[in-house]
Amino acid sequence: MTPIQWQRTRRVVTLLAASVLVAGTSATAAHAKALADPQARALAQIAELQQLKKSLSAVERKLDSPLALELRKRRNRAATDATPKLSTGITVATNGTTPVVVQAAKVDDGLLRRLRGVGAIVRYPSQSTGTVLIDAPVSELDAIASWSEIRRVKVPSGFQTSRTDVPGRRVEIGSEAKDQTAERIATALRAAPVSVGAVSQGPVVSEGDRAHAADTARTKYKVTGVGVKVCAISDGVLSLGNSVASGELPGDVDVLPGQAGQGDEGTAMLEIIHDLAPSAKLGFATAYETEESFADNIRSLRFSAHCDIIVDDILYFHEAAFQDGVVAQAVSQVIADGAFYFSSAGNDGNAIDGTTGNYEADFVNSGQRVDTSGRLHDFDPGTGVQVFNPLSANSTGKVVTLWWNDPLGASGNDYDMYLVDAEGNVLTASQDTQDGDDDPYEVLETGYAAGQRLAVVKSSGKNRYFQLSALRGRFADADGLKAYTTPGVTRGHSAVQEAFSVAAAPAAAAMGELEPGDPASPAGPFPQTFTGASALERFTSDGPRRVFFKANGKPITPGNLTSSGGELRQKPDITAADGVATSVWGFQPFYGTSAAAPHAAAIAALALSGNPGMTNAELRTAMTSTALDLAPAGVDSRSGHGMVRADLLLKNTGATPQPLVQAGKPVTTPISGDGDQYLEPGEKASVSLPAVNVGDGKATGVSVALTTDDPRAKITAAQRYGTLAPGASKFMGFTLTLAKDYPVGRPVTLTAKTAFVGVLSPTAGRQLVATGQVSTEAQTFAYDGPPIEIPDSDQTGITASIDVAGVGSVANMTFSIDGTECTTDPESTTVGLSHPYIEDVTAVLTAPNGASAQLFSGVGFGGTNMCQVVFDDRANQSITSVQPAQSPFSGSWRPVAPLAPLYAASVDGTWTLSMMDTIGGLSGTLRAFSLHFKKYEA
């Protein structure tokens, strides 16, 4: 049908819709004739849905519209008979639950107990934002919504990473069965070479290292990332242990407890960072489960894990277009604290390449009515009228979001969105009620029917500027309808003013066409370097981003909420490499702005390593001013300022190699007393302490001062170590004297402050010096409570405790997960910890003094059960290297974090073991564990 034919039906459809809604009669002959026309059918069905929306009760209006429609369909199928092809998109598990986010006046233990009381599984509570992610029984949704403290029950916002797959060779991590993945990783681990201790890139190196000239820049300027910690946020680090074992990553990646996530994109990102900045420290946290947990992990990486640079490749669909939401505000917080933040611009296409599914405009009343008040938007900017924007044939299974410029949590202008097929059937709808305390947001997912198109309805309220985005899809002319697009699809936290939004350009081989009939994708320069002639990936998302509200909801341009209002943010900022090699299965090669962002972050790490103390503004000026301008000329909406080159950046910033000296582990030898090998009260010992230069530059003026935690333990004055070349170490001697009244068996805590000439000076560290003879017998305290089921996919997890009394100071301790008979049977009641997939579980042990240590997290992929496992700081192997073939897991292993800080003080008091299962699917049970202490004897 042509646009003119669509217009001719306007009056009859309007009258038809009115007659259907007012009279409620059966279809007349004119009615039936009108319904034979696709547009007439579509508008009639939209009118029916608008009427259904108005019939919702106050409780139903607290539910997101797909939830309300799902309940209506289940309880009265006739309610949606007028829309026979309508899908709500709500998935229900075999246990009758569906995931929802409950927004409450207050999140406390009382609310969580009440939710669990109706059969809900609590997955992630957030007190700071007043939300709880739960798996709720569908039958209880309206009951939960009826509680006075509940403000809204929402469909969880999904997210997408910014990875793009090779056309015709799509690899879905989720499509591989868990046992298949376990066997694949086990095979890779068995074949992997032993990781060496020296800093190296590993056998597989990203082509971006060469294309960005990072390899030659490291050689010339002698900076490798020393003194900088770079942390990634993505889906997960499933095969982190594999990458460590094969030498692709160092063994000390700092993964936040319980935040290893699902998937492996994070592992691939970390490999890229390590390839370009091999001496940088690494960290990780997942973006699962919600926007709120994502924001919490951003803050934790900065304020708890002390990351200098954070990089992610995530977009939650609920991240606002016109205001900085919860994730964007977290990004601004860490930047304000001195961190540098990099994020992928996205793979949602751009207007220059004709690959976008984005449309932004002021709402224009088409004159076409649905229901008594609803009005359809007119996409045609000319004299014609077009109320549908057509999607390309390949835009199937894509998430579509609608945002308009009201403040978050305060929208009283009610907009809705509908997806229609070529025959005029409404396939899905998003029609939440915005009545003053809601987000200006609707979301749906496209189907697989022919001729899909989108309509925007203003149900009530004022005209607003809005963004309609078919993410990873595109608008395309079809069935006589013209596609209307505009630039600016990138949004959310990547568009924070002070963050670096990163576009992508191929480093090596071309990816292939995006949709049938598209031009070929460009190839990269490898083994040469990027130049100004390098071409961008055709899928990379474009800017700019227009923002109308400050984070607190106040308008930036009061009185002007039209397309000329607000502020325009230049995004993306810079461009970096994708299409590169990693060792991670499914990321060979790794395409998308997901790969580009860690390249840019690693290059920034080199600059920061060579210029400690550099500010965000200084780094931004340096990166943008040295970037190679890409087409079109000047700062543009696809590539920003252009391609980052490490050599140009380090030259511009005057990067110089920095020394970094740290104190090592002391060797203690008694030199007075009773002549035995043990340091005891009233005796002296020589303390031989190494200083090691782990930095890039020569260290001069090195000195170490030691202090003790007890006035009855005296240590001699600071020692001068002189000059240390990069990688060199030197031992110097100190004397430690214990008073006669020093407590027998109490270890001495030595604090080493190492000074040297350099910006990274001083460094500090702590070591324990044993006093007394270690007892040959251990005192054991075992858990004597009932078995505790570990709830599935629940961040709150469980805790169990052991009370310790009459022990005091100890020489060392071990922790064990016990069991009487070890087996791989996940239903066994004889193992200490039964779980079909131990990698789902995170365990943290906390001492009476409040110190805690992570025992394990995300280990032994595919392995089942722990039984007779001993966690011991002196064990030869770390639990992170355990292989699935070794299950049921037994034997002695080093924990992820050392136990020593837990017994630096008296061990008397209550010890707690916390366990959480952060990955959905299967649960386990904790049955038996013990603490074992050895004291010192005089």
Secondary structure as the mmCIF struct_conf table of DSSP 4:
data_model
#
loop_
_struct_conf.conf_type_id
_struct_conf.id
_struct_conf.beg_label_comp_id
_struct_conf.beg_label_asym_id
_struct_conf.beg_label_seq_id
_struct_conf.end_label_comp_id
_struct_conf.end_label_asym_id
_struct_conf.end_label_seq_id
HELX_RH_AL_P HELX_RH_AL_P1 PRO A 3 ARG A 8
TURN_TY1_P TURN_TY1_P1 THR A 9 THR A 9
HELX_RH_AL_P HELX_RH_AL_P2 ARG A 10 ALA A 23
HELX_LH_PP_P HELX_LH_PP_P1 THR A 25 ALA A 27
HELX_RH_AL_P HELX_RH_AL_P3 ALA A 29 LEU A 35
TURN_TY1_P TURN_TY1_P2 ALA A 36 ALA A 36
BEND BEND1 ASP A 37 ASP A 37
HELX_RH_AL_P HELX_RH_AL_P4 PRO A 38 LYS A 54
TURN_TY1_P TURN_TY1_P3 SER A 55 SER A 55
TURN_TY1_P TURN_TY1_P4 ALA A 58 VAL A 59
HELX_RH_3T_P HELX_RH_3T_P1 GLU A 60 LYS A 62
STRN STRN1 LEU A 63 LEU A 63
HELX_RH_AL_P HELX_RH_AL_P5 SER A 65 ARG A 75
HELX_RH_3T_P HELX_RH_3T_P2 ARG A 77 THR A 80
TURN_TY1_P TURN_TY1_P5 ASP A 81 ALA A 82
TURN_TY1_P TURN_TY1_P6 PRO A 84 LYS A 85
TURN_TY1_P TURN_TY1_P7 THR A 94 ASN A 95
BEND BEND2 GLY A 96 GLY A 96
STRN STRN2 THR A 97 ALA A 104
BEND BEND3 ALA A 105 ALA A 105
HELX_RH_AL_P HELX_RH_AL_P6 ASP A 109 GLY A 117
TURN_TY1_P TURN_TY1_P8 VAL A 118 GLY A 119
HELX_LH_PP_P HELX_LH_PP_P2 ALA A 120 ALA A 120
STRN STRN3 ILE A 121 SER A 126
TURN_TY1_P TURN_TY1_P9 GLN A 127 GLY A 130
STRN STRN4 THR A 131 PRO A 137
HELX_RH_3T_P HELX_RH_3T_P3 VAL A 138 GLU A 140
HELX_RH_AL_P HELX_RH_AL_P7 LEU A 141 SER A 146
BEND BEND4 TRP A 147 TRP A 147
TURN_TY1_P TURN_TY1_P10 SER A 148 GLU A 149
STRN STRN5 ILE A 150 LYS A 154
HELX_LH_PP_P HELX_LH_PP_P3 VAL A 155 SER A 157
STRN STRN6 PHE A 159 THR A 161
BEND BEND5 SER A 162 SER A 162
STRN STRN7 THR A 164 THR A 164
HELX_LH_PP_P HELX_LH_PP_P4 ASP A 165 VAL A 166
TURN_TY1_P TURN_TY1_P11 PRO A 167 GLY A 168
HELX_RH_3T_P HELX_RH_3T_P4 ILE A 173 SER A 175
BEND BEND6 GLU A 176 GLU A 176
HELX_RH_AL_P HELX_RH_AL_P8 LYS A 178 ALA A 191
BEND BEND7 ALA A 192 ALA A 192
HELX_LH_PP_P HELX_LH_PP_P5 PRO A 193 VAL A 196
BEND BEND8 GLY A 197 ALA A 198
BEND BEND9 PRO A 203 PRO A 203
HELX_RH_AL_P HELX_RH_AL_P9 GLU A 207 ALA A 211
TURN_TY1_P TURN_TY1_P12 HIS A 212 ALA A 213
HELX_RH_AL_P HELX_RH_AL_P10 ALA A 214 TYR A 221
BEND BEND10 GLY A 225 GLY A 225
TURN_TY1_P TURN_TY1_P13 VAL A 226 GLY A 227
STRN STRN8 LYS A 229 SER A 234
BEND BEND11 ASP A 235 ASP A 235
STRN STRN9 GLY A 236 GLY A 236
TURN_TY1_P TURN_TY1_P14 LEU A 238 SER A 239
HELX_RH_AL_P HELX_RH_AL_P11 LEU A 240 ALA A 245
TURN_TY1_P TURN_TY1_P15 SER A 246 GLY A 247
BEND BEND12 GLU A 248 LEU A 249
TURN_TY1_P TURN_TY1_P16 GLY A 251 ASP A 252
STRN STRN10 ASP A 254 VAL A 255
HELX_LH_PP_P HELX_LH_PP_P6 LEU A 256 LEU A 256
TURN_TY1_P TURN_TY1_P17 PRO A 257 GLY A 258
STRN STRN11 GLY A 261 GLY A 261
BEND BEND13 GLN A 262 ASP A 264
HELX_RH_AL_P HELX_RH_AL_P12 GLU A 265 LEU A 276
BEND BEND14 ALA A 277 ALA A 277
TURN_TY1_P TURN_TY1_P18 PRO A 278 SER A 279
BEND BEND15 ALA A 280 ALA A 280
STRN STRN12 LYS A 281 THR A 286
BEND BEND16 GLU A 289 GLU A 289
HELX_RH_AL_P HELX_RH_AL_P13 GLU A 291 PHE A 303
TURN_TY1_P TURN_TY1_P19 SER A 304 ALA A 305
BEND BEND17 ASP A 308 ASP A 308
STRN STRN13 ILE A 309 ASP A 312
STRN STRN14 ILE A 314 TYR A 316
TURN_TY1_P TURN_TY1_P20 PHE A 317 HIS A 318
BEND BEND18 GLU A 319 GLU A 319
BEND BEND19 ALA A 321 PHE A 322
STRN STRN15 GLN A 323 GLN A 323
HELX_RH_AL_P HELX_RH_AL_P14 VAL A 326 ALA A 336
TURN_TY1_P TURN_TY1_P21 ASP A 337 GLY A 338
STRN STRN16 PHE A 340 SER A 344
BEND BEND20 ASN A 347 ASP A 348
TURN_TY1_P TURN_TY1_P22 ALA A 351 GLY A 354
STRN STRN17 ASN A 358 ASP A 362
STRN STRN18 ASN A 365 VAL A 370
TURN_TY1_P TURN_TY1_P23 ASP A 371 SER A 373
STRN STRN19 GLY A 374 HIS A 377
BEND BEND21 PRO A 381 GLY A 384
STRN STRN20 ASN A 389 PRO A 390
STRN STRN21 LEU A 391 LEU A 391
HELX_LH_PP_P HELX_LH_PP_P7 SER A 392 SER A 392
TURN_TY1_P TURN_TY1_P24 ALA A 393 ASN A 394
BEND BEND22 GLY A 397 GLY A 397
STRN STRN22 VAL A 399 TRP A 404
BEND BEND23 ASN A 405 ASP A 406
TURN_TY1_P TURN_TY1_P25 LEU A 408 GLY A 409
STRN STRN23 SER A 411 SER A 411
BEND BEND24 ASN A 413 ASN A 413
STRN STRN24 ASP A 414 VAL A 420
TURN_TY1_P TURN_TY1_P26 ALA A 422 GLU A 423
BEND BEND25 GLY A 424 GLY A 424
STRN STRN25 VAL A 426 SER A 430
BEND BEND26 ASP A 435 ASP A 437
STRN STRN26 ASP A 438 ASP A 438
BEND BEND27 PRO A 440 PRO A 440
STRN STRN27 TYR A 441 GLU A 445
BEND BEND28 TYR A 448 TYR A 448
BEND BEND29 ALA A 450 GLY A 451
STRN STRN28 ARG A 453 SER A 460
BEND BEND30 GLY A 461 GLY A 461
STRN STRN29 TYR A 465 ALA A 470
TURN_TY1_P TURN_TY1_P27 LEU A 471 ARG A 472
STRN STRN30 PHE A 475 PHE A 475
STRN STRN31 ALA A 478 ALA A 478
TURN_TY1_P TURN_TY1_P28 ASP A 479 GLY A 480
STRN STRN32 LEU A 481 LEU A 481
HELX_LH_PP_P HELX_LH_PP_P8 LYS A 482 ALA A 483
BEND BEND31 PRO A 487 PRO A 487
HELX_RH_3T_P HELX_RH_3T_P5 GLY A 492 ALA A 495
TURN_TY1_P TURN_TY1_P29 GLN A 497 GLU A 498
BEND BEND32 ALA A 499 ALA A 499
STRN STRN33 PHE A 500 PRO A 506
BEND BEND33 ALA A 507 ALA A 509
BEND BEND34 LEU A 514 GLU A 515
TURN_TY1_P TURN_TY1_P30 PRO A 516 GLY A 517
HELX_LH_PP_P HELX_LH_PP_P9 ASP A 518 PRO A 522
TURN_TY1_P TURN_TY1_P31 PHE A 526 PRO A 527
BEND BEND35 GLN A 528 GLN A 528
TURN_TY1_P TURN_TY1_P32 GLY A 532 ALA A 533
TURN_TY1_P TURN_TY1_P33 ARG A 538 PHE A 539
STRN STRN34 ARG A 545 VAL A 547
STRN STRN35 PHE A 549 PHE A 549
TURN_TY1_P TURN_TY1_P34 ALA A 551 ASN A 552
BEND BEND36 GLY A 553 GLY A 553
STRN STRN36 PRO A 555 PRO A 555
BEND BEND37 ILE A 556 THR A 557
TURN_TY1_P TURN_TY1_P35 PRO A 558 GLY A 559
BEND BEND38 THR A 562 THR A 562
TURN_TY1_P TURN_TY1_P36 SER A 563 SER A 564
BEND BEND39 GLY A 566 GLY A 566
STRN STRN37 GLU A 567 ARG A 569
STRN STRN38 ILE A 574 ASP A 578
BEND BEND40 GLY A 579 GLY A 579
STRN STRN39 VAL A 580 VAL A 580
BEND BEND41 SER A 583 VAL A 584
TURN_TY1_P TURN_TY1_P37 TRP A 585 GLY A 586
BEND BEND42 GLN A 588 PRO A 589
STRN STRN40 PHE A 590 TYR A 591
BEND BEND43 GLY A 592 GLY A 592
HELX_RH_AL_P HELX_RH_AL_P15 THR A 593 GLY A 610
BEND BEND44 ASN A 611 ASN A 611
TURN_TY1_P TURN_TY1_P38 PRO A 612 GLY A 613
HELX_RH_AL_P HELX_RH_AL_P16 ASN A 616 THR A 626
BEND BEND45 ALA A 627 ALA A 627
STRN STRN41 LEU A 628 LEU A 628
HELX_LH_PP_P HELX_LH_PP_P10 ASP A 629 ASP A 629
BEND BEND46 ALA A 631 VAL A 635
STRN STRN42 ASP A 636 ASP A 636
TURN_TY1_P TURN_TY1_P39 SER A 637 SER A 639
STRN STRN43 GLY A 640 GLY A 640
TURN_TY1_P TURN_TY1_P40 HIS A 641 HIS A 641
STRN STRN44 MET A 643 MET A 643
HELX_RH_AL_P HELX_RH_AL_P17 ALA A 646 THR A 653
TURN_TY1_P TURN_TY1_P41 GLY A 654 GLY A 654
STRN STRN45 VAL A 661 ALA A 663
STRN STRN46 VAL A 667 PRO A 670
BEND BEND47 SER A 672 TYR A 678
TURN_TY1_P TURN_TY1_P42 PRO A 681 GLY A 682
STRN STRN47 LYS A 684 ASN A 693
BEND BEND48 GLY A 695 GLY A 697
STRN STRN48 ALA A 699 THR A 708
BEND BEND49 ASP A 709 ASP A 710
TURN_TY1_P TURN_TY1_P43 PRO A 711 ARG A 712
STRN STRN49 ALA A 713 ILE A 715
HELX_LH_PP_P HELX_LH_PP_P11 THR A 716 ALA A 718
STRN STRN50 GLN A 719 LEU A 724
TURN_TY1_P TURN_TY1_P44 PRO A 726 GLY A 727
STRN STRN51 SER A 729 LEU A 738
TURN_TY1_P TURN_TY1_P45 LYS A 740 ASP A 741
BEND BEND50 TYR A 742 TYR A 742
HELX_LH_PP_P HELX_LH_PP_P12 PRO A 743 PRO A 743
TURN_TY1_P TURN_TY1_P46 VAL A 744 GLY A 745
HELX_LH_PP_P HELX_LH_PP_P13 ARG A 746 PRO A 747
STRN STRN52 VAL A 748 ALA A 755
BEND BEND51 VAL A 757 GLY A 758
TURN_TY1_P TURN_TY1_P47 VAL A 759 LEU A 760
STRN STRN53 THR A 763 VAL A 769
BEND BEND52 GLY A 772 GLY A 772
STRN STRN54 GLN A 773 VAL A 774
HELX_LH_PP_P HELX_LH_PP_P14 SER A 775 SER A 775
BEND BEND53 THR A 776 GLU A 777
STRN STRN55 GLN A 779 ALA A 782
BEND BEND54 GLY A 785 GLY A 785
STRN STRN56 ILE A 788 ILE A 790
TURN_TY1_P TURN_TY1_P48 ASP A 792 SER A 793
TURN_TY1_P TURN_TY1_P49 GLN A 795 THR A 796
STRN STRN57 ILE A 798 VAL A 804
BEND BEND55 GLY A 806 GLY A 806
BEND BEND56 SER A 809 SER A 809
BEND BEND57 ALA A 811 ALA A 811
STRN STRN58 ASN A 812 ILE A 817
STRN STRN59 GLY A 819 GLY A 819
BEND BEND58 THR A 820 GLU A 821
BEND BEND59 THR A 824 THR A 824
TURN_TY1_P TURN_TY1_P50 PRO A 826 GLU A 827
BEND BEND60 THR A 829 THR A 830
STRN STRN60 VAL A 831 VAL A 831
BEND BEND61 GLY A 832 GLY A 832
STRN STRN61 LEU A 833 SER A 834
BEND BEND62 PRO A 836 PRO A 836
HELX_RH_3T_P HELX_RH_3T_P6 ILE A 838 ASP A 840
STRN STRN62 VAL A 841 THR A 846
TURN_TY1_P TURN_TY1_P51 PRO A 848 ASN A 849
BEND BEND63 GLY A 850 GLY A 850
STRN STRN63 SER A 852 SER A 857
BEND BEND64 GLY A 858 GLY A 858
BEND BEND65 GLY A 860 GLY A 860
TURN_TY1_P TURN_TY1_P52 PHE A 861 GLY A 862
STRN STRN64 MET A 866 PHE A 871
TURN_TY1_P TURN_TY1_P53 ASP A 873 ARG A 874
BEND BEND66 ASN A 876 GLN A 877
STRN STRN65 SER A 878 SER A 878
HELX_RH_3T_P HELX_RH_3T_P7 ILE A 879 SER A 881
HELX_RH_3T_P HELX_RH_3T_P8 PRO A 884 GLN A 886
HELX_LH_PP_P HELX_LH_PP_P15 SER A 887 SER A 887
BEND BEND67 PRO A 888 PRO A 888
STRN STRN66 PHE A 889 TRP A 893
STRN STRN67 ARG A 894 ARG A 894
BEND BEND68 VAL A 896 ALA A 897
BEND BEND69 LEU A 899 LEU A 899
HELX_RH_3T_P HELX_RH_3T_P9 ALA A 900 TYR A 903
BEND BEND70 ALA A 904 ALA A 905
STRN STRN68 GLY A 909 ASP A 917
BEND BEND71 ILE A 919 GLY A 921
STRN STRN69 GLY A 924 LEU A 926
STRN STRN70 PHE A 929 LYS A 934
STRN STRN71 TYR A 936 GLU A 937
#
